[in-house]
Structure formats: C-alpha cells, structure tokens
C-alpha cells in the first residue's frame, strides 16, 4: 500500500473563534466524532501534537469484520450497527472532503479446518440468519469464491457483511471532510467547549482504563481489489483498492520499540503465503508496527468522564476501531451535542 498523505496540520495560528467541541486525539474515533459533530453544524477543533493517524489508526490492514453471530451481546449489536452504517458513513466522508477511503464491502472467506469447525460455522449461520438483516449473510459452503484458499474440511464460511478500507486514506479523508465543514485539525490548542478525549493507548493508560497491545503488519504487491478478504489461522489477508494486499497482525503485550518491526513481521508473510499460494512471489512493499488501545474487557470506553463535567471519552477500539467508528460517531455526537444518551452500559467509563 502506498504511503498516504494524512493531511498536514494547519501551519498558521489557531482560529481565535470559540468552538463547540475540542477533540483531543486525531485517530479514527476522534476524527469520526468530530466529523459527525461538524456535519450536524457544530464548530469543532481536533488537537493532536503528532498529527492525524499518528498512532494505531495509521495502520495498513483495514479489515472491517463482524463478530461471530453467536452469544449475542450489546457489544456485538453495536458493532453490527457500525458495520451496517459504514457504506453511507464513508461515502459521506468522501463526498465532503473529496478524498477516497478505499472502502468496499467485499465480504470475507474463512476456510474451515475440520468437522467441528464446520458444525460451529453452521450454528453461526443460523445465528446470522436470525440477527443480521438482509441482504448481509453468513453462509457455510462447499463452493467457495474463485481464488479462495484451500480448506482442509472442504467447506468455507462466506460472509457478505465484512468490508475493507485503507486506514491511512480514511484518516486523510476524515481530516479533509472536517476542514471542508469549517473545522480545524491542529497540533496545539487549549480546551474550549465540550472536550472529547480520544487519545489512544496512552490515554487509556494515563486514565487507568487499560493500555496497549503492539501489532505488526505487512503490505504485499499483490493485486486483487475486488476479492473478499481472507481470515484463516488467526490471520487477516485484505485486498485493497490500490492494488496491494495487507496481512496482519501480531499481538504483543510486551515491547521495547512501539514502531519497530522484526522477525514476527517476516512470520506473517510466511504464514500468509502458506494460506494463499497466490502470494508466494508477492514482494513485500512495507512493514508497519504500532500500539493499539485495549481495555481489560476489550470493549471500548464511551461516555461522560466521571467527575469531569463537560469532558467525554471515546477510546479503546482494539482491532475493530474502524468498524465501530460510524456507530461511535453517532452515539457520541448525540451525547455531546444533544445530551441524548443511547450508549450501551458496558461501554461506560468507570474512573
């Protein structure tokens, strides 16, 4: 995947006019909420000393994949809401700012390793039929799409809800949309108006709400922009609109350099080539590493910051931040701008 210009921060002084919402953190949660607020007419300012997408949101994988449709919870329902809203949300971002996000609902294929996995997948298909609205589906099939990876069982899951986008391009598009709506994205500015804290893994750590997990990913020179993404052996293989293929990712609780890649990235390439032989000779274009925000429950924290009137939190989209972003933008804008609280209880911060 080629490097995407994430949108330069404003070079001049901060606009002295007051704003309705200050967003601290220019990752996908912060920018998505800022865009939704700006779209509704609020004056917004996003502040991040490192610029847009400097943390985990500047990654490369971009897999927007649903939770398994079983053991249904509020969290799974919320993620479904975000995935269903994604086409309209990202189309609106692209139209407002004039930049592409690489979004496409291309679906996903999962080879099933054995008879037990086939049985579980068939039960999940029944769950999807009951819980997912038409036309999205989760099916078990013995007739996979062309170029699907081999399956030891002879069966595959094919779902039509999964999508992909380019994280860096989506961040650049959100930045452009906010500016087109009269908002600012700057490196330094004081708080004004309501304040949303969307400050990534460091923000979770500093607030006592969690921390981070490092991930590494790679980008290969393999072109299949309309192919469904592949999930196999815990690995995501995502075919992007720009003609590249992303593979990820690792999960590392301990690290010394948050942005360094190592032999674990090489192992991702080897595993991907075993899963999908078509990648055997695809050159590696880029290696990426970053730290993703994670709460102990793995759920995001959304809502009022207890004990700090006028302050809010939207953080912790571990591995699924881009998939959740349209739903997070809606519920947080409802809360901040209108005082309407529709947040699932399990997402509320306790600090």
TORKOL-4160 file (C-alpha; in steps of 0.2 Angstrom, whole numbers, padded with zeros to 4 digits, m for minus):
351
<pt num="1" X="0000" Y="0000" Z="0000"/>
<pt num="2" X="0007" Y="0017" Z="m0005"/>
<pt num="3" X="0010" Y="0030" Z="0009"/>
<pt num="4" X="m0005" Y="0041" Z="0010"/>
<pt num="5" X="m0003" Y="0060" Z="0015"/>
<pt num="6" X="m0013" Y="0060" Z="0031"/>
<pt num="7" X="m0017" Y="0079" Z="0029"/>
<pt num="8" X="m0004" Y="0092" Z="0035"/>
<pt num="9" X="m0009" Y="0101" Z="0051"/>
<pt num="10" X="m0013" Y="0119" Z="0050"/>
<pt num="11" X="0003" Y="0129" Z="0049"/>
<pt num="12" X="m0005" Y="0146" Z="0055"/>
<pt num="13" X="m0012" Y="0151" Z="0072"/>
<pt num="14" X="m0027" Y="0143" Z="0079"/>
<pt num="15" X="m0043" Y="0152" Z="0074"/>
<pt num="16" X="m0047" Y="0163" Z="0089"/>
<pt num="17" X="m0066" Y="0160" Z="0087"/>
<pt num="18" X="m0073" Y="0148" Z="0101"/>
<pt num="19" X="m0078" Y="0131" Z="0096"/>
<pt num="20" X="m0092" Y="0119" Z="0102"/>
<pt num="21" X="m0081" Y="0104" Z="0104"/>
<pt num="22" X="m0062" Y="0101" Z="0106"/>
<pt num="23" X="m0057" Y="0084" Z="0102"/>
<pt num="24" X="m0040" Y="0078" Z="0109"/>
<pt num="25" X="m0033" Y="0064" Z="0098"/>
<pt num="26" X="m0034" Y="0063" Z="0079"/>
<pt num="27" X="m0036" Y="0044" Z="0077"/>
<pt num="28" X="m0052" Y="0036" Z="0070"/>
<pt num="29" X="m0063" Y="0038" Z="0085"/>
<pt num="30" X="m0058" Y="0057" Z="0087"/>
<pt num="31" X="m0060" Y="0061" Z="0069"/>
<pt num="32" X="m0076" Y="0052" Z="0066"/>
<pt num="33" X="m0084" Y="0060" Z="0081"/>
<pt num="34" X="m0078" Y="0077" Z="0075"/>
<pt num="35" X="m0084" Y="0074" Z="0058"/>
<pt num="36" X="m0101" Y="0069" Z="0064"/>
<pt num="37" X="m0102" Y="0084" Z="0075"/>
<pt num="38" X="m0096" Y="0096" Z="0061"/>
<pt num="39" X="m0109" Y="0088" Z="0049"/>
<pt num="40" X="m0123" Y="0092" Z="0061"/>
<pt num="41" X="m0117" Y="0111" Z="0062"/>
<pt num="42" X="m0105" Y="0111" Z="0077"/>
<pt num="43" X="m0089" Y="0120" Z="0076"/>
<pt num="44" X="m0075" Y="0108" Z="0080"/>
<pt num="45" X="m0057" Y="0108" Z="0083"/>
<pt num="46" X="m0046" Y="0092" Z="0084"/>
<pt num="47" X="m0030" Y="0093" Z="0093"/>
<pt num="48" X="m0016" Y="0081" Z="0091"/>
<pt num="49" X="0003" Y="0085" Z="0094"/>
<pt num="50" X="0008" Y="0071" Z="0082"/>
<pt num="51" X="m0005" Y="0074" Z="0068"/>
<pt num="52" X="m0019" Y="0064" Z="0061"/>
<pt num="53" X="m0017" Y="0045" Z="0061"/>
<pt num="54" X="0000" Y="0045" Z="0070"/>
<pt num="55" X="m0005" Y="0030" Z="0081"/>
<pt num="56" X="m0014" Y="0014" Z="0078"/>
<pt num="57" X="m0026" Y="0022" Z="0066"/>
<pt num="58" X="m0012" Y="0025" Z="0053"/>
<pt num="59" X="m0010" Y="0006" Z="0051"/>
<pt num="60" X="m0012" Y="m0004" Z="0035"/>
<pt num="61" X="m0024" Y="m0019" Z="0037"/>
<pt num="62" X="m0041" Y="m0011" Z="0037"/>
<pt num="63" X="m0052" Y="m0027" Z="0040"/>
<pt num="64" X="m0069" Y="m0022" Z="0045"/>
<pt num="65" X="m0076" Y="m0039" Z="0050"/>
<pt num="66" X="m0090" Y="m0044" Z="0061"/>
<pt num="67" X="m0090" Y="m0053" Z="0077"/>
<pt num="68" X="m0096" Y="m0071" Z="0076"/>
<pt num="69" X="m0116" Y="m0071" Z="0076"/>
<pt num="70" X="m0117" Y="m0081" Z="0092"/>
<pt num="71" X="m0118" Y="m0077" Z="0111"/>
<pt num="72" X="m0126" Y="m0061" Z="0106"/>
<pt num="73" X="m0122" Y="m0046" Z="0117"/>
<pt num="74" X="m0124" Y="m0027" Z="0117"/>
<pt num="75" X="m0107" Y="m0026" Z="0111"/>
<pt num="76" X="m0110" Y="m0037" Z="0096"/>
<pt num="77" X="m0126" Y="m0027" Z="0092"/>
<pt num="78" X="m0116" Y="m0011" Z="0092"/>
<pt num="79" X="m0103" Y="m0017" Z="0081"/>
<pt num="80" X="m0116" Y="m0023" Z="0069"/>
<pt num="81" X="m0124" Y="m0006" Z="0069"/>
<pt num="82" X="m0107" Y="0002" Z="0064"/>
<pt num="83" X="m0104" Y="m0011" Z="0050"/>
<pt num="84" X="m0121" Y="m0008" Z="0043"/>
<pt num="85" X="m0119" Y="0011" Z="0044"/>
<pt num="86" X="m0102" Y="0010" Z="0036"/>
<pt num="87" X="m0106" Y="0012" Z="0017"/>
<pt num="88" X="m0116" Y="0028" Z="0020"/>
<pt num="89" X="m0104" Y="0035" Z="0033"/>
<pt num="90" X="m0088" Y="0033" Z="0022"/>
<pt num="91" X="m0097" Y="0039" Z="0006"/>
<pt num="92" X="m0102" Y="0055" Z="0016"/>
<pt num="93" X="m0084" Y="0057" Z="0021"/>
<pt num="94" X="m0078" Y="0055" Z="0004"/>
<pt num="95" X="m0091" Y="0067" Z="m0004"/>
<pt num="96" X="m0087" Y="0081" Z="0009"/>
<pt num="97" X="m0068" Y="0081" Z="0008"/>
<pt num="98" X="m0065" Y="0075" Z="m0009"/>
<pt num="99" X="m0054" Y="0061" Z="m0004"/>
<pt num="100" X="m0056" Y="0042" Z="m0006"/>
<pt num="101" X="m0056" Y="0030" Z="0009"/>
<pt num="102" X="m0053" Y="0014" Z="m0001"/>
<pt num="103" X="m0070" Y="0007" Z="0007"/>
<pt num="104" X="m0078" Y="m0008" Z="m0001"/>
<pt num="105" X="m0090" Y="m0021" Z="0006"/>
<pt num="106" X="m0081" Y="m0035" Z="m0002"/>
<pt num="107" X="m0085" Y="m0049" Z="0010"/>
<pt num="108" X="m0074" Y="m0062" Z="0018"/>
<pt num="109" X="m0069" Y="m0080" Z="0016"/>
<pt num="110" X="m0064" Y="m0092" Z="0030"/>
<pt num="111" X="m0058" Y="m0110" Z="0026"/>
<pt num="112" X="m0064" Y="m0122" Z="0040"/>
<pt num="113" X="m0051" Y="m0134" Z="0046"/>
<pt num="114" X="m0061" Y="m0149" Z="0052"/>
<pt num="115" X="m0078" Y="m0156" Z="0055"/>
<pt num="116" X="m0080" Y="m0147" Z="0072"/>
<pt num="117" X="m0077" Y="m0130" Z="0064"/>
<pt num="118" X="m0090" Y="m0134" Z="0051"/>
<pt num="119" X="m0103" Y="m0138" Z="0064"/>
<pt num="120" X="m0099" Y="m0122" Z="0074"/>
<pt num="121" X="m0100" Y="m0112" Z="0057"/>
<pt num="122" X="m0117" Y="m0119" Z="0053"/>
<pt num="123" X="m0123" Y="m0114" Z="0070"/>
<pt num="124" X="m0117" Y="m0097" Z="0067"/>
<pt num="125" X="m0125" Y="m0096" Z="0050"/>
<pt num="126" X="m0142" Y="m0099" Z="0059"/>
<pt num="127" X="m0137" Y="m0085" Z="0071"/>
<pt num="128" X="m0134" Y="m0073" Z="0057"/>
<pt num="129" X="m0150" Y="m0078" Z="0048"/>
<pt num="130" X="m0159" Y="m0073" Z="0064"/>
<pt num="131" X="m0149" Y="m0057" Z="0069"/>
<pt num="132" X="m0142" Y="m0050" Z="0053"/>
<pt num="133" X="m0154" Y="m0040" Z="0042"/>
<pt num="134" X="m0155" Y="m0044" Z="0023"/>
<pt num="135" X="m0146" Y="m0044" Z="0012"/>
<pt num="136" X="m0130" Y="m0047" Z="0023"/>
<pt num="137" X="m0127" Y="m0066" Z="0026"/>
<pt num="138" X="m0115" Y="m0078" Z="0034"/>
<pt num="139" X="m0115" Y="m0095" Z="0024"/>
<pt num="140" X="m0106" Y="m0111" Z="0025"/>
<pt num="141" X="m0102" Y="m0118" Z="0008"/>
<pt num="142" X="m0093" Y="m0131" Z="m0001"/>
<pt num="143" X="m0092" Y="m0120" Z="m0017"/>
<pt num="144" X="m0081" Y="m0105" Z="m0012"/>
<pt num="145" X="m0077" Y="m0089" Z="m0022"/>
<pt num="146" X="m0063" Y="m0090" Z="m0035"/>
<pt num="147" X="m0046" Y="m0090" Z="m0028"/>
<pt num="148" X="m0051" Y="m0094" Z="m0011"/>
<pt num="149" X="m0038" Y="m0103" Z="0000"/>
<pt num="150" X="m0038" Y="m0121" Z="0001"/>
<pt num="151" X="m0049" Y="m0129" Z="0015"/>
<pt num="152" X="m0044" Y="m0145" Z="0024"/>
<pt num="153" X="m0063" Y="m0149" Z="0028"/>
<pt num="154" X="m0069" Y="m0144" Z="0010"/>
<pt num="155" X="m0080" Y="m0131" Z="0017"/>
<pt num="156" X="m0079" Y="m0112" Z="0019"/>
<pt num="157" X="m0088" Y="m0098" Z="0028"/>
<pt num="158" X="m0093" Y="m0084" Z="0016"/>
<pt num="159" X="m0100" Y="m0068" Z="0024"/>
<pt num="160" X="m0106" Y="m0053" Z="0014"/>
<pt num="161" X="m0105" Y="m0041" Z="0029"/>
<pt num="162" X="m0086" Y="m0039" Z="0030"/>
<pt num="163" X="m0078" Y="m0024" Z="0022"/>
<pt num="164" X="m0061" Y="m0016" Z="0020"/>
<pt num="165" X="m0054" Y="0001" Z="0019"/>
<pt num="166" X="m0037" Y="0009" Z="0019"/>
<pt num="167" X="m0034" Y="0016" Z="0037"/>
<pt num="168" X="m0022" Y="0030" Z="0031"/>
<pt num="169" X="m0033" Y="0035" Z="0017"/>
<pt num="170" X="m0049" Y="0035" Z="0028"/>
<pt num="171" X="m0040" Y="0046" Z="0041"/>
<pt num="172" X="m0034" Y="0058" Z="0027"/>
<pt num="173" X="m0052" Y="0058" Z="0021"/>
<pt num="174" X="m0059" Y="0062" Z="0038"/>
<pt num="175" X="m0047" Y="0076" Z="0040"/>
<pt num="176" X="m0052" Y="0084" Z="0024"/>
<pt num="177" X="m0070" Y="0082" Z="0027"/>
<pt num="178" X="m0069" Y="0091" Z="0044"/>
<pt num="179" X="m0059" Y="0105" Z="0036"/>
<pt num="180" X="m0072" Y="0106" Z="0022"/>
<pt num="181" X="m0085" Y="0108" Z="0035"/>
<pt num="182" X="m0076" Y="0123" Z="0044"/>
<pt num="183" X="m0067" Y="0113" Z="0057"/>
<pt num="184" X="m0049" Y="0113" Z="0062"/>
<pt num="185" X="m0036" Y="0099" Z="0064"/>
<pt num="186" X="m0021" Y="0107" Z="0073"/>
<pt num="187" X="m0006" Y="0101" Z="0084"/>
<pt num="188" X="m0009" Y="0113" Z="0099"/>
<pt num="189" X="m0024" Y="0122" Z="0106"/>
<pt num="190" X="m0032" Y="0125" Z="0123"/>
<pt num="191" X="m0048" Y="0116" Z="0128"/>
<pt num="192" X="m0064" Y="0125" Z="0123"/>
<pt num="193" X="m0082" Y="0120" Z="0124"/>
<pt num="194" X="m0085" Y="0101" Z="0127"/>
<pt num="195" X="m0070" Y="0091" Z="0127"/>
<pt num="196" X="m0068" Y="0073" Z="0120"/>
<pt num="197" X="m0053" Y="0063" Z="0125"/>
<pt num="198" X="m0049" Y="0050" Z="0111"/>
<pt num="199" X="m0030" Y="0049" Z="0115"/>
<pt num="200" X="m0026" Y="0031" Z="0111"/>
<pt num="201" X="m0017" Y="0018" Z="0121"/>
<pt num="202" X="m0008" Y="0032" Z="0131"/>
<pt num="203" X="m0024" Y="0040" Z="0136"/>
<pt num="204" X="m0031" Y="0023" Z="0142"/>
<pt num="205" X="m0015" Y="0020" Z="0152"/>
<pt num="206" X="m0015" Y="0038" Z="0160"/>
<pt num="207" X="m0033" Y="0037" Z="0165"/>
<pt num="208" X="m0031" Y="0019" Z="0172"/>
<pt num="209" X="m0043" Y="0012" Z="0160"/>
<pt num="210" X="m0031" Y="0000" Z="0151"/>
<pt num="211" X="m0016" Y="0001" Z="0140"/>
<pt num="212" X="m0010" Y="m0005" Z="0123"/>
<pt num="213" X="m0005" Y="m0020" Z="0113"/>
<pt num="214" X="0008" Y="m0019" Z="0099"/>
<pt num="215" X="0004" Y="m0026" Z="0082"/>
<pt num="216" X="0014" Y="m0028" Z="0067"/>
<pt num="217" X="0008" Y="m0030" Z="0049"/>
<pt num="218" X="0014" Y="m0031" Z="0031"/>
<pt num="219" X="0009" Y="m0025" Z="0014"/>
<pt num="220" X="0012" Y="m0035" Z="m0002"/>
<pt num="221" X="0012" Y="m0031" Z="m0020"/>
<pt num="222" X="m0002" Y="m0042" Z="m0025"/>
<pt num="223" X="m0017" Y="m0035" Z="m0034"/>
<pt num="224" X="m0035" Y="m0042" Z="m0031"/>
<pt num="225" X="m0045" Y="m0026" Z="m0027"/>
<pt num="226" X="m0062" Y="m0035" Z="m0028"/>
<pt num="227" X="m0058" Y="m0051" Z="m0019"/>
<pt num="228" X="m0066" Y="m0055" Z="m0002"/>
<pt num="229" X="m0054" Y="m0053" Z="0012"/>
<pt num="230" X="m0047" Y="m0070" Z="0020"/>
<pt num="231" X="m0047" Y="m0075" Z="0038"/>
<pt num="232" X="m0038" Y="m0090" Z="0042"/>
<pt num="233" X="m0027" Y="m0097" Z="0056"/>
<pt num="234" X="m0030" Y="m0080" Z="0065"/>
<pt num="235" X="m0023" Y="m0070" Z="0051"/>
<pt num="236" X="m0032" Y="m0057" Z="0041"/>
<pt num="237" X="m0027" Y="m0055" Z="0022"/>
<pt num="238" X="m0035" Y="m0040" Z="0015"/>
<pt num="239" X="m0035" Y="m0035" Z="m0004"/>
<pt num="240" X="m0035" Y="m0016" Z="m0006"/>
<pt num="241" X="m0042" Y="m0004" Z="m0019"/>
<pt num="242" X="m0025" Y="0002" Z="m0023"/>
<pt num="243" X="m0019" Y="m0015" Z="m0029"/>
<pt num="244" X="m0010" Y="m0020" Z="m0014"/>
<pt num="245" X="m0013" Y="m0034" Z="m0001"/>
<pt num="246" X="m0011" Y="m0031" Z="0018"/>
<pt num="247" X="m0008" Y="m0045" Z="0031"/>
<pt num="248" X="m0009" Y="m0044" Z="0049"/>
<pt num="249" X="m0007" Y="m0044" Z="0063"/>
<pt num="250" X="0003" Y="m0049" Z="0078"/>
<pt num="251" X="m0002" Y="m0046" Z="0096"/>
<pt num="252" X="0012" Y="m0041" Z="0108"/>
<pt num="253" X="0009" Y="m0037" Z="0126"/>
<pt num="254" X="0027" Y="m0033" Z="0129"/>
<pt num="255" X="0039" Y="m0022" Z="0118"/>
<pt num="256" X="0053" Y="m0010" Z="0118"/>
<pt num="257" X="0050" Y="0000" Z="0102"/>
<pt num="258" X="0032" Y="0003" Z="0098"/>
<pt num="259" X="0035" Y="0006" Z="0079"/>
<pt num="260" X="0049" Y="m0007" Z="0076"/>
<pt num="261" X="0046" Y="m0022" Z="0065"/>
<pt num="262" X="0056" Y="m0038" Z="0067"/>
<pt num="263" X="0055" Y="m0057" Z="0063"/>
<pt num="264" X="0037" Y="m0058" Z="0068"/>
<pt num="265" X="0033" Y="m0047" Z="0053"/>
<pt num="266" X="0043" Y="m0060" Z="0042"/>
<pt num="267" X="0032" Y="m0074" Z="0050"/>
<pt num="268" X="0016" Y="m0065" Z="0045"/>
<pt num="269" X="0022" Y="m0066" Z="0027"/>
<pt num="270" X="0027" Y="m0084" Z="0028"/>
<pt num="271" X="0010" Y="m0089" Z="0036"/>
<pt num="272" X="0000" Y="m0079" Z="0023"/>
<pt num="273" X="0010" Y="m0087" Z="0009"/>
<pt num="274" X="0005" Y="m0104" Z="0016"/>
<pt num="275" X="m0013" Y="m0100" Z="0017"/>
<pt num="276" X="m0014" Y="m0092" Z="0000"/>
<pt num="277" X="m0002" Y="m0099" Z="m0013"/>
<pt num="278" X="m0005" Y="m0084" Z="m0025"/>
<pt num="279" X="0005" Y="m0074" Z="m0013"/>
<pt num="280" X="0021" Y="m0085" Z="m0014"/>
<pt num="281" X="0030" Y="m0072" Z="m0025"/>
<pt num="282" X="0022" Y="m0056" Z="m0020"/>
<pt num="283" X="0036" Y="m0044" Z="m0014"/>
<pt num="284" X="0034" Y="m0035" Z="0002"/>
<pt num="285" X="0031" Y="m0017" Z="0000"/>
<pt num="286" X="0030" Y="m0011" Z="0018"/>
<pt num="287" X="0031" Y="m0017" Z="0036"/>
<pt num="288" X="0021" Y="m0007" Z="0049"/>
<pt num="289" X="0020" Y="m0008" Z="0068"/>
<pt num="290" X="0010" Y="0002" Z="0081"/>
<pt num="291" X="0001" Y="0000" Z="0098"/>
<pt num="292" X="m0017" Y="m0002" Z="0098"/>
<pt num="293" X="m0028" Y="0004" Z="0113"/>
<pt num="294" X="m0035" Y="m0010" Z="0123"/>
<pt num="295" X="m0046" Y="m0010" Z="0139"/>
<pt num="296" X="m0046" Y="m0025" Z="0151"/>
<pt num="297" X="m0063" Y="m0030" Z="0144"/>
<pt num="298" X="m0058" Y="m0027" Z="0126"/>
<pt num="299" X="m0073" Y="m0016" Z="0124"/>
<pt num="300" X="m0072" Y="0002" Z="0120"/>
<pt num="301" X="m0075" Y="0016" Z="0133"/>
<pt num="302" X="m0088" Y="0028" Z="0128"/>
<pt num="303" X="m0097" Y="0042" Z="0138"/>
<pt num="304" X="m0095" Y="0055" Z="0151"/>
<pt num="305" X="m0079" Y="0056" Z="0160"/>
<pt num="306" X="m0084" Y="0054" Z="0178"/>
<pt num="307" X="m0081" Y="0069" Z="0189"/>
<pt num="308" X="m0076" Y="0080" Z="0175"/>
<pt num="309" X="m0091" Y="0090" Z="0169"/>
<pt num="310" X="m0091" Y="0094" Z="0150"/>
<pt num="311" X="m0077" Y="0080" Z="0147"/>
<pt num="312" X="m0080" Y="0064" Z="0137"/>
<pt num="313" X="m0071" Y="0049" Z="0132"/>
<pt num="314" X="m0071" Y="0038" Z="0116"/>
<pt num="315" X="m0056" Y="0026" Z="0116"/>
<pt num="316" X="m0051" Y="0008" Z="0116"/>
<pt num="317" X="m0057" Y="0002" Z="0099"/>
<pt num="318" X="m0045" Y="m0013" Z="0100"/>
<pt num="319" X="m0043" Y="m0021" Z="0082"/>
<pt num="320" X="m0061" Y="m0015" Z="0077"/>
<pt num="321" X="m0060" Y="0004" Z="0079"/>
<pt num="322" X="m0063" Y="0007" Z="0060"/>
<pt num="323" X="m0078" Y="m0005" Z="0060"/>
<pt num="324" X="m0085" Y="0004" Z="0076"/>
<pt num="325" X="m0082" Y="0022" Z="0070"/>
<pt num="326" X="m0099" Y="0026" Z="0062"/>
<pt num="327" X="m0108" Y="0020" Z="0077"/>
<pt num="328" X="m0096" Y="0028" Z="0089"/>
<pt num="329" X="m0098" Y="0045" Z="0079"/>
<pt num="330" X="m0117" Y="0044" Z="0080"/>
<pt num="331" X="m0119" Y="0040" Z="0099"/>
<pt num="332" X="m0105" Y="0052" Z="0105"/>
<pt num="333" X="m0112" Y="0066" Z="0094"/>
<pt num="334" X="m0130" Y="0063" Z="0101"/>
<pt num="335" X="m0122" Y="0063" Z="0119"/>
<pt num="336" X="m0111" Y="0078" Z="0117"/>
<pt num="337" X="m0122" Y="0089" Z="0106"/>
<pt num="338" X="m0139" Y="0084" Z="0112"/>
<pt num="339" X="m0137" Y="0076" Z="0129"/>
<pt num="340" X="m0146" Y="0060" Z="0122"/>
<pt num="341" X="m0138" Y="0045" Z="0130"/>
<pt num="342" X="m0140" Y="0029" Z="0120"/>
<pt num="343" X="m0123" Y="0021" Z="0125"/>
<pt num="344" X="m0123" Y="0003" Z="0129"/>
<pt num="345" X="m0120" Y="0002" Z="0148"/>
<pt num="346" X="m0105" Y="m0010" Z="0147"/>
<pt num="347" X="m0095" Y="0004" Z="0137"/>
<pt num="348" X="m0097" Y="0017" Z="0151"/>
<pt num="349" X="m0080" Y="0023" Z="0159"/>
<pt num="350" X="m0078" Y="0020" Z="0177"/>
<pt num="351" X="m0063" Y="0031" Z="0183"/>
